Amino acid sequence: MVDRKDATIGDIDVAMQLGTGHPMGPLQLADYVGLDTAHSILSGWKQLYPDEPSFVLPKCLIDKVSRGDLGRKTGRGFYTWDGDRAVSPTETD
């Protein structure tokens, strides 16, 4: 959705929080865990299941990891971070 510009990072996360009752949205969670970790997991799934359309490496994730924007651990990913607190969504790539 981010790559297609269907919704903003903040809108995606708020929709998932309100719609599913999760404490944080999927993009904030990916930042919290580490975008390099998310990239590694998706790459492994894509390699094991190349015909599975659900296992896609989004361009925005590839770009952020290649720049070293790994989320909470580097202070920038889908969000700008102040320690363990997500401050604000970053601009889309």
Backbone bond lengths (Angstrom), bond angles and torsions (degrees), N, CA, C in turn:
res aa  C-N    CA-C-N  psi(-1)  N-CA   C-N-CA  omega(-1)  CA-C   N-CA-C  phi
1 M - - - 1.444 - - 1.529 110.98 -
2 V 1.338 116.12 -36.84 1.462 119.46 178.09 1.525 109.58 -66.41
3 D 1.328 117.03 -47.36 1.467 120.60 -179.60 1.527 112.03 -60.14
4 R 1.321 116.52 -38.07 1.476 120.77 -179.17 1.525 112.05 -82.77
5 K 1.341 115.98 -6.28 1.469 122.17 -177.01 1.535 112.03 59.57
6 D 1.340 114.51 35.44 1.458 120.44 176.52 1.526 111.58 -74.56
7 A 1.334 116.16 -28.49 1.463 121.51 -178.83 1.521 108.41 -158.23
8 T 1.315 115.68 160.27 1.461 119.94 177.49 1.524 109.80 -80.12
9 I 1.303 115.84 164.58 1.462 121.63 177.01 1.532 110.05 -57.80
10 G 1.326 115.55 -48.13 1.466 119.83 179.66 1.516 112.90 -62.06
11 D 1.327 116.85 -42.04 1.468 120.40 -179.60 1.527 111.84 -64.60
12 I 1.316 116.73 -39.95 1.470 120.52 178.71 1.516 109.96 -61.77
13 D 1.322 116.02 -47.74 1.461 119.30 -177.75 1.524 112.64 -67.63
14 V 1.318 117.57 -41.78 1.475 120.09 178.71 1.529 110.02 -64.13
15 A 1.324 117.31 -42.47 1.468 120.28 179.25 1.522 111.17 -60.15
16 M 1.312 116.68 -41.86 1.468 119.66 179.58 1.530 111.56 -71.00
17 Q 1.312 117.22 -37.06 1.468 119.33 176.98 1.523 110.49 -63.61
18 L 1.318 116.69 -49.98 1.462 119.89 -177.40 1.521 112.03 -72.77
19 G 1.320 116.79 -35.05 1.462 120.67 -176.79 1.515 114.31 -78.15
20 T 1.333 117.01 -27.49 1.466 119.54 -176.22 1.521 113.72 -120.17
21 G 1.336 116.35 -9.30 1.455 119.48 179.62 1.524 113.96 77.31
22 H 1.336 117.19 14.82 1.466 119.49 178.43 1.523 109.55 -75.53
23 P 1.331 117.69 150.59 1.461 120.24 -177.88 1.529 113.88 -70.00
24 M 1.333 117.76 -21.43 1.458 121.75 175.50 1.520 107.94 -149.73
25 G 1.320 115.70 157.65 1.454 120.42 -179.61 1.523 111.80 -77.95
26 P 1.330 117.51 171.27 1.465 121.51 -175.36 1.524 113.69 -65.57
27 L 1.320 118.55 -31.94 1.464 119.75 -179.09 1.526 110.63 -76.41
28 Q 1.315 116.74 -39.76 1.460 119.78 175.37 1.527 110.05 -65.23
29 L 1.324 117.55 -39.39 1.458 121.11 177.62 1.529 111.00 -63.45
30 A 1.329 117.43 -42.25 1.464 120.44 177.70 1.530 109.97 -61.11
31 D 1.323 117.43 -42.70 1.464 121.46 175.76 1.526 110.62 -60.23
32 Y 1.315 116.43 -43.79 1.464 121.72 -176.88 1.529 110.64 -62.52
33 V 1.318 116.21 -43.60 1.471 121.42 179.96 1.525 110.41 -73.16
34 G 1.312 116.36 -39.71 1.460 122.51 -177.36 1.514 109.83 125.40
35 L 1.318 116.79 123.13 1.466 119.68 -178.10 1.521 111.44 -67.09
36 D 1.334 117.46 -27.41 1.464 119.63 175.30 1.528 110.62 -66.87
37 T 1.314 116.69 -36.44 1.467 120.91 177.35 1.523 110.39 -67.64
38 A 1.325 116.65 -45.58 1.477 120.60 177.79 1.522 110.50 -60.51
39 H 1.323 116.82 -42.31 1.472 122.10 178.69 1.525 110.47 -60.98
40 S 1.320 116.47 -45.33 1.466 121.33 -179.54 1.525 111.67 -62.57
41 I 1.318 116.54 -43.62 1.469 120.69 -179.64 1.525 110.30 -64.51
42 L 1.334 116.83 -48.94 1.471 120.11 -179.99 1.527 111.71 -62.96
43 S 1.323 117.19 -37.85 1.472 120.78 177.92 1.527 110.49 -61.99
44 G 1.324 115.99 -42.75 1.467 120.02 178.75 1.516 112.16 -64.20
45 W 1.320 116.56 -44.67 1.468 120.06 177.92 1.519 110.91 -62.57
46 K 1.332 116.28 -42.16 1.471 120.93 -179.65 1.524 110.41 -62.81
47 Q 1.319 116.31 -38.49 1.468 120.62 179.04 1.533 111.14 -68.69
48 L 1.317 117.15 -41.60 1.464 121.11 -179.68 1.525 112.73 -73.06
49 Y 1.324 116.55 -33.27 1.464 121.90 -175.79 1.532 110.07 -129.51
50 P 1.334 117.35 69.79 1.473 120.30 -173.51 1.533 114.31 -63.75
51 D 1.309 118.09 -22.20 1.461 120.71 -178.31 1.527 113.21 -95.06
52 E 1.311 117.70 0.57 1.463 121.60 -179.80 1.531 109.72 -82.63
53 P 1.321 117.89 112.79 1.473 120.16 -176.30 1.530 114.31 -68.21
54 S 1.323 118.03 -16.32 1.464 120.73 179.83 1.521 112.21 -74.07
55 F 1.328 116.58 -24.20 1.460 120.27 -176.25 1.525 109.71 -94.90
56 V 1.309 114.73 85.73 1.460 122.65 -178.09 1.520 108.22 -119.01
57 L 1.313 116.86 139.50 1.454 121.16 172.69 1.526 107.85 -93.18
58 P 1.328 117.13 105.37 1.460 119.52 -179.27 1.527 111.26 -63.14
59 K 1.317 116.13 142.39 1.465 121.41 179.44 1.524 110.97 -58.28
60 C 1.332 117.64 -39.41 1.463 120.07 -179.34 1.531 111.26 -62.51
61 L 1.329 117.57 -34.76 1.464 121.11 177.57 1.523 110.24 -70.43
62 I 1.318 117.27 -45.69 1.464 121.65 178.74 1.530 109.83 -58.93
63 D 1.331 116.90 -45.38 1.466 121.40 -178.65 1.524 111.69 -63.46
64 K 1.326 116.92 -44.22 1.467 119.97 -178.56 1.525 110.99 -64.93
65 V 1.316 117.22 -44.03 1.467 120.52 179.52 1.528 110.69 -64.44
66 S 1.321 117.32 -41.87 1.465 119.47 -179.29 1.533 111.51 -65.46
67 R 1.332 118.08 -28.27 1.467 122.15 177.02 1.527 112.43 -82.65
68 G 1.325 116.77 -11.49 1.459 119.85 -176.70 1.515 113.54 87.12
69 D 1.332 117.07 11.33 1.467 121.51 175.34 1.525 107.58 -86.27
70 L 1.329 116.07 90.03 1.461 121.39 -169.85 1.519 113.90 -101.19
71 G 1.319 117.43 9.20 1.455 119.98 178.63 1.512 112.10 99.38
72 R 1.299 115.76 -142.67 1.471 122.76 -174.71 1.525 111.96 -54.18
73 K 1.314 117.95 -41.10 1.470 120.35 -174.42 1.526 113.28 -67.30
74 T 1.334 117.96 -22.00 1.465 120.52 177.75 1.532 111.94 -112.30
75 G 1.330 117.10 -4.60 1.451 121.16 178.79 1.523 114.51 88.71
76 R 1.329 116.41 -2.67 1.468 119.65 -179.41 1.517 109.61 -153.52
77 G 1.320 114.73 136.39 1.461 123.08 176.35 1.516 106.43 -162.22
78 F 1.323 117.00 -120.83 1.464 119.64 170.52 1.529 109.49 -71.54
79 Y 1.328 115.71 -22.87 1.464 123.10 178.03 1.524 109.37 -125.00
80 T 1.320 115.06 160.38 1.455 121.79 166.65 1.525 105.65 -91.73
81 W 1.318 116.63 135.01 1.460 121.71 -173.86 1.524 111.51 -116.37
82 D 1.322 115.36 144.67 1.454 123.55 170.09 1.518 105.58 -120.49
83 G 1.318 116.19 94.35 1.464 120.43 -172.72 1.517 109.77 65.95
84 D 1.319 115.94 -123.02 1.468 121.08 179.82 1.526 112.91 -94.54
85 R 1.320 117.65 10.36 1.454 121.33 -176.68 1.528 110.20 -110.76
86 A 1.337 116.11 123.99 1.451 120.87 174.65 1.522 107.87 -74.19
87 V 1.319 116.60 121.96 1.458 121.65 -175.60 1.528 110.80 -87.48
88 S 1.325 116.35 -52.83 1.473 119.64 -178.49 1.520 109.76 -160.53
89 P 1.341 115.74 151.61 1.458 118.75 175.86 1.533 110.08 -64.13
90 T 1.329 116.15 146.06 1.455 120.44 175.86 1.526 108.96 -85.34
91 E 1.298 115.99 166.45 1.464 120.15 175.26 1.526 108.61 -67.70
92 T 1.318 115.97 149.17 1.460 120.13 176.74 1.518 109.41 -72.32
93 D 1.310 115.66 154.29 1.477 121.50 -179.42 1.501 111.40 -75.11
